[in-house]
Amino acid sequence: MNRERRIFVAYGAKEQQLPEIRQVTPLKDYRLKLEFTSGSLLILNMAEQLNQVRYAPLKDVDIFNSVTN
């Protein structure tokens, strides 16, 4: 059985499927480059989130740089 996970966001009366992440690349200064199947690119600054218990292990640069998709 092929179980495809679909995520939809409602924009007014229209629903659109969110693009999936194609690739994640760790960058310097605790940033992540996310490339989506739609061709969009997002640079996500994780520096402030690293103060939260949930993300604290990522303060270790080796662990942060091991991030993959």
C-alpha positions in Angstrom: 0.0 0.0 0.0 1.4 3.4 -1.0 0.8 5.8 1.9 1.5 9.3 0.7 1.3 12.0 3.3 -0.3 15.2 2.0 -0.5 18.5 3.8 -3.0 21.1 2.7 -3.3 24.8 3.6 -6.5 26.7 3.1 -6.2 30.0 1.3 -9.6 31.5 1.5 -11.9 28.9 -0.2 -9.0 27.3 -2.1 -6.8 24.5 -0.7 -3.3 24.0 -1.9 -0.8 21.2 -1.2 2.4 22.4 0.5 5.6 21.5 -1.4 7.8 18.9 0.2 11.3 19.5 1.2 13.7 18.2 -1.4 17.0 19.0 0.3 18.3 20.5 3.6 21.8 22.0 3.8 23.3 23.2 7.0 25.0 26.6 6.7 27.2 28.7 9.0 25.7 30.6 12.0 23.1 27.9 12.6 21.1 28.5 9.4 19.5 25.8 7.2 18.9 26.1 3.5 15.7 24.3 2.6 15.0 23.5 -1.1 11.4 22.6 -1.9 9.9 20.5 -4.7 8.2 23.6 -6.0 11.6 25.2 -6.6 11.3 27.6 -3.7 14.3 28.2 -1.4 14.2 29.1 2.3 17.1 30.1 4.6 15.9 29.3 8.1 17.8 30.9 11.0 17.8 28.5 13.9 20.1 30.5 16.2 17.3 31.8 18.5 15.6 28.4 18.7 18.7 26.8 20.0 18.0 28.3 23.4 14.9 26.1 23.7 15.3 22.7 25.4 13.9 21.0 22.4 16.7 22.2 20.1 19.5 22.6 22.6 21.4 19.5 21.3 21.8 21.3 17.9 24.2 23.8 19.6 26.9 21.2 19.0 28.1 22.2 15.5 28.9 18.6 14.6 25.3 17.6 15.3 23.8 20.7 13.6 26.0 20.0 10.5 24.8 16.4 10.4 21.2 17.6 9.5 19.9 15.9 6.4 16.5 15.5 4.7 
